Amino acid sequence: MFSIPTFLESFGPLAMAARFTLLVSGLGIALGLVIGALVCACALSKSRGLRRFAAIWVSFLRGVPLLVQLLLMYYLLPVVGISIPALAAAVITVGICASAYISEIWRGAIGALPPGQSEAAEAIGMAPGTIWTRIVLPQAVVMSLPALVNELILLVKASSLVSMVGIMEVTRASQAQAATTFRPLEVYLAAACIYLAINLCLAGIGRWLEHKAAV
């Protein structure tokens, strides 16, 4: 029979573990935004070598599962003499993986802008850097907001994989809780509620940002 007390008691430990879920996801998306911008710039570059590098980067990271990337990062770095904490390895892996998707989101947003805007700006003598910072990027960021929020939600769910390297986030905490209470249904249902609450909040923030950007 379903135990309501066990279900309710599970929220305390899982809510504490959610801090690491949010930390890995938040830092991962921040790192992904930075690396994704650089990869997007390479993809849009006039240099054939940079465009090829961006294509290989995106193809590899989108073609290899995040769990495999995480295990490679966690076990490969010590082999080459670099020792980093599991949390750092998780954030770096999530950020690098996210960069492949973010770069494509921004490349698509920039490609969807009317080319006449940049041409008109060049015609009146605006510098290329000014065109990007004043015309291209502000519009591209607004257009890409829904896709970026969706990517963040996917990262929150994918962050459950970092439990494989010993990080006590929601999934690993629920496994430990289920092992001690012998009530897996109640514990995993509470974990599902935690993930749902986080993602509903993120979706709400995303809709608010879209509304503010549209005003």
C-alpha positions in Angstrom: 0.0 0.0 0.0 1.2 3.5 -0.8 2.7 5.2 2.2 1.8 8.9 2.3 4.1 9.6 5.3 7.1 8.2 3.5 6.2 10.2 0.4 6.1 13.4 2.3 9.2 12.7 4.4 11.2 12.1 1.2 10.8 15.8 0.1 13.2 17.1 2.7 16.4 15.1 1.7 15.5 15.4 -2.0 15.0 19.2 -1.8 18.5 19.5 -0.3 19.9 17.3 -3.1 18.1 19.5 -5.6 20.8 22.2 -4.9 23.3 20.1 -6.8 20.9 19.5 -9.6 20.4 23.2 -10.0 24.1 23.9 -9.6 25.2 21.5 -12.3 22.4 22.6 -14.6 22.9 26.4 -14.0 26.7 26.3 -14.3 26.5 23.9 -17.2 24.1 26.2 -19.2 26.3 29.2 -18.4 29.4 27.4 -19.7 27.4 26.2 -22.7 26.3 29.7 -23.6 29.9 30.9 -23.7 31.3 27.9 -25.6 28.2 27.8 -27.8 28.7 31.4 -28.8 32.3 30.7 -29.8 31.3 27.6 -31.8 28.5 29.5 -33.5 31.0 32.2 -34.5 33.2 29.5 -36.0 30.3 28.0 -37.9 29.5 31.4 -39.4 33.1 32.3 -40.0 34.5 32.8 -43.5 37.3 30.4 -42.7 36.7 27.0 -44.0 38.9 25.5 -41.2 36.8 27.1 -38.5 33.5 26.0 -40.1 34.8 22.4 -40.3 35.9 22.5 -36.7 32.4 23.7 -35.7 30.8 21.0 -37.7 33.0 18.3 -36.1 32.4 19.7 -32.6 28.6 19.7 -33.0 28.5 16.3 -34.8 30.5 14.6 -32.1 28.8 16.1 -29.1 25.3 15.5 -30.5 26.2 12.0 -31.6 27.7 10.7 -28.4 25.4 10.2 -25.3 25.9 12.6 -22.4 26.6 9.7 -20.1 29.5 8.5 -22.2 30.9 12.0 -22.4 30.7 12.3 -18.6 32.5 9.0 -18.1 35.2 10.0 -20.6 35.7 13.3 -18.9 35.8 11.7 -15.4 38.2 8.9 -16.3 40.2 10.4 -19.1 41.5 13.5 -17.3 43.3 11.6 -14.5 45.0 9.4 -17.1 46.6 12.6 -18.6 47.6 13.9 -15.2 44.6 16.2 -14.5 42.7 15.6 -11.3 39.5 17.5 -10.8 36.5 17.0 -8.5 33.5 15.0 -9.7 31.4 18.2 -9.5 33.7 20.1 -11.8 33.9 17.2 -14.3 30.1 17.1 -14.3 29.7 20.9 -14.9 32.3 20.9 -17.7 30.8 17.9 -19.4 27.3 19.3 -19.2 28.5 22.7 -20.5 30.5 21.2 -23.4 27.5 19.0 -24.4 25.1 21.9 -24.2 27.4 24.1 -26.3 26.7 21.9 -29.3 23.0 22.5 -29.1 23.2 26.1 -28.1 25.5 26.9 -31.0 23.0 25.4 -33.4 20.1 27.4 -31.8 22.0 30.6 -32.2 23.1 29.8 -35.7 19.5 29.2 -36.7 18.3 32.4 -35.0 21.0 34.5 -36.7 20.2 32.8 -40.1 16.5 33.6 -39.7 17.2 37.3 -39.5 16.5 39.3 -42.7 19.9 39.9 -44.4 18.7 43.4 -45.5 19.2 44.7 -42.0 22.9 44.1 -42.0 23.2 45.3 -45.5 21.4 48.5 -44.7 23.7 49.0 -41.6 26.8 48.5 -43.8 25.4 51.0 -46.3 25.2 53.7 -43.7 28.8 53.0 -42.5 28.3 51.0 -39.4 31.3 48.9 -38.3 30.9 45.1 -38.4 31.3 44.8 -34.6 28.6 47.4 -34.1 26.2 45.6 -36.5 26.6 42.4 -34.5 26.2 44.0 -31.0 23.5 46.5 -31.9 21.4 44.7 -34.5 22.1 41.0 -35.0 22.7 39.7 -31.5 19.8 41.4 -29.6 17.3 40.0 -32.1 18.9 36.6 -32.2 18.8 36.3 -28.4 15.1 37.2 -28.3 14.3 34.7 -31.1 16.3 31.9 -29.4 14.8 32.4 -25.9 12.2 29.6 -26.2 14.7 27.1 -27.5 17.3 28.1 -24.9 14.7 27.6 -22.1 13.8 24.3 -23.5 17.5 23.3 -23.6 17.9 24.3 -19.9 14.9 22.1 -19.0 16.5 19.2 -20.9 19.7 19.8 -19.0 17.9 19.7 -15.6 16.5 16.3 -16.5 19.8 15.1 -18.0 21.7 16.2 -14.9 20.4 13.0 -13.3 23.2 11.2 -15.1 25.9 12.9 -13.0 24.8 10.6 -10.2 27.0 8.0 -12.0 30.2 9.9 -10.8 29.0 10.1 -7.2 27.3 13.5 -7.0 24.4 13.5 -4.5 21.8 15.2 -6.7 18.1 14.3 -6.8 18.4 11.0 -8.5 21.2 9.6 -6.4 19.6 10.9 -3.3 16.3 9.2 -4.2 18.2 5.9 -4.8 19.8 6.2 -1.3 16.5 7.1 0.2 14.7 4.2 -1.4 17.5 1.8 -0.2 17.0 2.9 3.4 13.2 3.1 3.5 12.5 0.1 1.2 9.7 2.2 -0.3 11.0 3.0 -3.8 7.6 4.0 -5.3 7.0 6.8 -2.8 10.6 8.1 -3.0 10.8 8.1 -6.8 7.4 9.7 -7.0 8.7 12.5 -4.7 11.8 12.8 -6.9 9.5 13.2 -10.0 7.6 15.9 -8.2 10.9 17.8 -7.4 11.9 17.6 -11.1 8.5 18.7 -12.2 8.5 21.7 -9.9 11.9 22.8 -11.1 11.0 22.5 -14.7 7.6 24.3 -14.3 9.4 27.2 -12.6 11.9 27.3 -15.5 9.1 27.2 -18.1 7.4 30.1 -16.2 10.5 32.2 -16.1 11.0 31.5 -19.8 7.5 32.7 -20.6 8.1 35.8 -18.5 11.3 36.6 -20.3 9.6 36.2 -23.7 6.8 38.5 -22.6 9.3 41.1 -21.4 11.4 40.9 -24.6 8.3 41.2 -26.7 7.1 44.4 -25.0 
